[in-house]
Amino acid sequence: MTSAALDAPPDLTAPGSPAPSGPPPARRRPRARRWMSYLTFIALAGPNVALLVVFVYKPLVQSFQYSTLQWNIGSPTARSVGLGNYVDWFQDPRTPEILTTTAIFTVTTVGGSLVLGLLLALLLNQRLAGRGIARTVAFAPYVLSGIAVGMLWLFIFDPRYGLMSTVLAWIGLNSPDWYNDGPWALAMVIIVYLWKNIGYVALIYLAGLQAVPQDLRDAAALDGASSRRTLVSIVLPLLGPTTFFLSVTTLLSSLQSFDIIHAMTKGGPLGSTTTLMYQIYQESFVSGRAGYASAVATILFGILLVITLVQLKFVERKVHY
């Protein structure tokens, strides 16, 4: 037998040849890649999932647990009352007024933010001198502290010396008693909330407007469509996903608004600006009724969950992607 024959590898397909041990390398590589993908996912998503569990889901479960207790903050003991806190909230004579105030505040701030934000975005999308500076100025209030904004606007709404009273005097009107008249106090808070958050809505709408294909607008112009017709028939339908996103985010933000109300009215006068979110603060940190406040927080969470599910199920169907 020649040396070349001795050096050749054995033919594993020949009869009587030993069977290869273990899976072939071609099968091991996909399994190794799959494990590497799992490990990469755990390494990247693990910290975020852990933060959600610790700071979102765990407090949510604990809030529901505390809502079944009669417990005051600072007390070492608590007594189980089952659903007693929920029954007390529904039987509270203040509950209808708080729900009405919450509904008025939410509807006006969400609707106003969407309408005014869209108009501002349409204006800032035009070719104007100093457009970049105007966009920055419009968005700046959104990044300011809500407490600072509320304190600033308290001076503006001062019935005697504020800027608002001066402007109303120019047109022959007297300034309302913003601080002590319930409906005017709620209107004051709504105005300040819109001023602070309209820049965020305008920025998102501006990004959506810039994503509308120019070819569609040019084709509409060639067909003789006016600017208003182009806006209604082309631009607004293509802004459907943006509007849906903003309706969800602004609704959740409005229902959880706290800082401006606390800085300007503290829920007054006579509870006329007390929303569900502010009631949670009053019951827990002012009255010390932690169990009752947890019940109100759970109710607010249920309302947010139901509204979001309704939006996802019914409103999203009319969105054109």
Salt bridges, closest charged atoms under 4 A:
ASP92 OD2 - ARG94 NH2 3.19
GLU283 OE2 - ARG94 NH2 2.95
GLU283 OE1 - ARG289 NH1 3.34
